[in-house]
Amino acid sequence: MSTVQPKSEQLKKAIKWISEKRKENPDINLTKLVDQAGFQFDLSPKDSQFLLRLVRDDDSQNSA
């Protein structure tokens, strides 16, 4: 399996931030979390959509 490498530094920071938040609260609403990250890190809509797919895919792999 290949690892996805985001190009945007802000996107990298958002991924790290989301990872930390999910460790603190594993039951957190992913959509709301991605929305918060989008605002906090000034992500484009395209980056926010990518981020949401990434965390949902990760969530589905971890629950399998």
C-alpha distances in whole Angstrom, upper triangle without the diagonal:
4,7,10,13,16,19,22,23,24,21,19,23,22,19,20,23,22,20,23,25,23,23,27,27,24,26,27,27,23,25,28,26,24,27,29,26,27,30,30,28,29,26,27,26,23,22,23,21,18,18,19,16,14,16,17,13,13,16,15,12,15,18,16
4,7,9,13,15,18,20,21,18,17,20,20,17,18,22,21,19,22,24,23,23,27,27,25,27,27,26,23,25,27,25,23,26,27,24,25,28,28,25,27,24,24,24,21,19,21,20,16,17,18,16,13,16,17,14,13,17,17,14,17,20,19
4,6,10,13,15,16,18,15,13,16,17,13,15,18,17,16,19,21,20,20,24,24,22,25,24,24,21,22,25,22,20,23,24,21,22,25,24,22,24,21,21,22,19,17,18,18,14,14,16,14,11,13,15,13,12,16,16,14,16,19,19
4,6,10,12,14,15,12,11,14,14,11,14,17,16,15,18,20,19,20,24,24,22,24,23,23,19,20,22,20,17,20,22,18,19,22,22,19,20,17,18,18,15,13,15,14,11,11,14,12,9,12,14,12,12,15,16,15,17,20,20
4,6,9,10,12,10,8,12,13,11,13,16,16,15,18,20,20,21,24,25,24,26,24,24,20,21,23,20,18,21,21,18,18,21,20,17,19,16,17,18,15,12,15,15,12,12,15,14,11,14,17,15,15,18,20,18,20,23,23
4,6,8,9,7,6,10,10,9,12,14,14,15,18,19,19,21,23,24,23,25,23,23,19,19,21,18,15,18,18,15,15,18,17,14,15,12,13,15,12,9,12,13,9,10,13,13,11,13,16,15,15,18,20,20,21,24,25
4,6,9,8,8,11,12,12,14,16,17,18,20,22,22,24,26,27,26,28,26,25,22,22,23,21,18,19,20,16,15,18,18,14,15,12,13,15,12,10,13,15,12,12,16,16,14,17,20,19,19,22,24,23,25,28,29
4,5,5,6,9,10,11,13,14,15,17,19,20,21,23,25,26,26,27,25,24,21,20,21,19,16,17,17,14,13,15,14,11,11,9,10,13,12,9,12,14,12,12,15,16,15,17,20,20,20,22,24,24,25,28,30
4,5,5,6,9,10,11,12,14,15,17,18,20,21,23,24,25,27,24,24,21,21,21,18,16,17,17,13,13,15,13,10,11,10,12,15,15,11,13,16,14,13,17,18,16,17,21,21,20,23,25,25,25,28,30
4,5,5,6,9,10,10,12,14,15,16,18,20,21,22,23,24,21,21,18,18,18,15,13,14,13,10,9,11,9,6,7,7,10,13,13,9,11,14,13,11,15,17,15,16,19,20,20,22,24,25,25,28,30
4,5,5,6,9,10,10,12,14,15,16,18,20,21,21,22,20,19,16,16,16,14,11,13,13,9,9,11,11,7,9,7,9,11,11,7,8,11,9,8,11,13,11,13,16,17,16,18,21,21,22,24,26
4,5,5,6,9,10,11,13,14,15,17,19,20,20,22,20,20,17,18,18,15,13,15,15,11,12,14,13,10,12,11,13,15,14,10,12,14,12,10,13,15,12,13,16,17,15,18,21,20,21,24,25
4,5,5,6,9,10,11,12,14,16,17,18,19,21,19,19,16,17,17,14,12,14,13,9,11,12,10,8,11,10,14,16,16,12,13,15,14,11,14,16,14,14,18,19,17,19,22,22,22,24,27
4,5,5,6,8,10,10,12,14,15,16,17,18,16,16,13,13,13,10,8,11,9,6,8,10,8,6,9,9,12,13,14,10,9,12,11,8,11,13,12,11,15,16,15,16,20,20,20,22,25
4,5,5,6,9,10,11,12,14,15,15,17,15,15,12,13,14,11,9,12,12,8,10,13,12,10,13,11,14,15,14,11,10,12,10,7,10,12,9,9,12,13,12,13,17,17,16,19,21
4,5,5,6,9,10,11,13,14,15,17,15,16,14,16,16,12,12,15,13,10,13,15,13,11,15,14,17,18,18,14,14,16,14,11,13,15,12,11,15,16,13,15,18,18,17,20,23
4,5,5,6,9,10,11,12,13,16,13,14,13,14,13,10,10,12,10,8,11,12,10,10,13,13,17,18,18,15,13,16,15,12,13,16,13,12,15,17,15,16,19,20,18,21,24
4,5,5,6,9,10,10,11,12,10,11,9,11,11,7,7,11,9,7,11,13,11,11,14,13,16,17,17,14,12,14,13,9,10,13,11,8,12,14,12,12,16,16,15,17,20
4,6,5,6,9,10,10,12,11,13,11,14,14,10,11,14,13,11,14,16,15,14,17,16,19,20,19,16,15,16,15,11,12,14,11,9,12,13,10,11,15,15,13,16,19
4,5,5,6,9,10,13,11,14,13,16,15,11,13,15,13,12,15,17,14,15,18,18,21,22,22,19,17,19,18,14,15,17,15,12,15,17,14,14,18,18,16,18,21
4,5,5,6,8,10,8,11,10,13,12,8,11,13,11,10,14,15,13,14,18,18,21,21,22,18,16,18,18,14,14,17,15,12,15,17,14,14,17,18,16,18,21
4,5,5,5,7,7,9,9,12,12,9,11,14,13,12,16,17,16,17,20,19,22,21,22,19,17,18,17,14,13,15,13,10,12,14,11,10,14,15,12,14,17
4,6,6,9,10,13,12,16,16,13,15,18,16,15,19,20,19,19,23,22,25,25,25,22,20,21,20,17,17,18,16,13,15,16,13,12,16,16,13,15,18
4,6,9,9,13,13,16,15,12,15,18,15,15,19,20,18,19,23,23,26,26,26,23,21,23,22,19,18,21,19,15,17,19,16,15,18,19,16,17,21
4,6,6,9,11,14,13,11,14,16,15,15,19,20,18,20,23,23,25,25,26,23,20,22,22,18,17,19,18,14,15,18,15,13,17,18,15,15,19
4,6,9,10,13,13,11,14,17,16,16,19,21,20,21,24,23,25,25,25,22,20,20,20,17,15,17,16,12,13,15,12,10,13,14,11,12,15
4,7,9,12,12,11,14,16,16,17,19,21,21,22,24,23,26,24,25,23,20,20,21,17,15,17,17,13,13,15,14,11,13,15,13,12,16
4,6,9,8,7,11,12,12,13,16,17,17,19,21,20,22,21,22,20,17,18,18,15,13,16,15,12,12,15,14,11,14,17,15,15,18
4,6,6,6,9,10,11,12,14,16,16,18,20,19,20,19,20,18,15,15,16,14,11,14,14,11,11,14,14,11,14,17,16,15,18
4,5,5,6,9,10,10,12,14,15,16,17,16,17,16,17,15,12,12,13,10,7,10,10,7,7,11,11,9,12,15,14,14,17
4,5,5,6,9,10,10,13,14,15,16,14,15,13,14,14,10,10,12,10,7,10,11,9,9,13,13,12,14,17,17,17,20
4,5,5,6,9,10,11,12,14,15,14,16,14,16,15,11,12,14,12,10,13,14,12,12,16,16,15,17,20,19,20,23
4,5,5,6,9,10,10,12,14,13,15,14,16,14,11,12,13,10,9,12,12,10,11,15,14,13,16,18,18,18,22
4,5,5,6,9,10,10,11,10,12,11,12,10,7,9,10,7,6,10,10,8,10,13,13,13,16,18,18,19,22
4,5,5,6,9,10,10,9,11,10,12,11,7,10,12,10,9,13,13,12,13,17,17,17,19,22,22,22,25
4,5,5,6,8,10,10,13,13,15,13,10,13,14,11,11,15,15,14,15,19,18,18,21,23,22,23,26
4,5,5,6,8,8,11,11,13,10,8,11,12,9,10,14,13,12,15,17,17,17,20,22,21,23,26
4,6,6,5,5,7,8,10,8,6,9,11,9,10,13,14,13,16,18,18,19,21,23,23,25,27
4,6,5,7,9,10,13,11,9,13,15,13,14,17,17,17,19,22,21,22,25,26,26,28,30
4,6,8,11,13,15,13,11,15,16,13,15,18,18,17,20,22,21,22,25,26,26,28,31
4,6,9,12,13,10,10,14,14,12,14,17,16,16,19,21,20,22,25,26,26,28,30
4,7,9,12,10,9,13,14,13,15,18,18,18,20,22,22,24,26,27,28,30,32
4,6,8,6,6,10,10,10,12,14,14,15,18,19,20,21,24,25,25,27,29
4,5,5,6,9,10,10,12,14,15,17,18,20,21,22,24,26,27,29,30
4,5,5,6,9,10,10,12,14,15,16,18,20,21,22,24,26,27,29
4,5,5,6,9,10,11,12,14,16,17,18,20,21,23,24,26,27
4,5,5,6,9,10,10,12,14,15,16,18,20,21,22,24,26
4,5,5,6,9,10,11,12,14,15,16,18,20,21,23,24
4,5,5,6,9,10,11,12,14,15,16,18,20,21,23
4,5,5,6,9,10,11,12,14,15,16,18,20,21
4,5,5,6,9,10,10,12,14,15,16,18,20
4,5,5,6,8,10,10,12,14,15,16,18
4,6,5,6,8,10,10,12,14,15,16
4,6,5,6,9,10,11,12,14,16
4,5,5,6,9,10,10,12,14
4,5,5,6,9,10,11,12
4,5,5,6,9,10,11
4,6,5,6,9,10
4,5,5,6,9
4,5,5,6
4,6,5
4,6
4
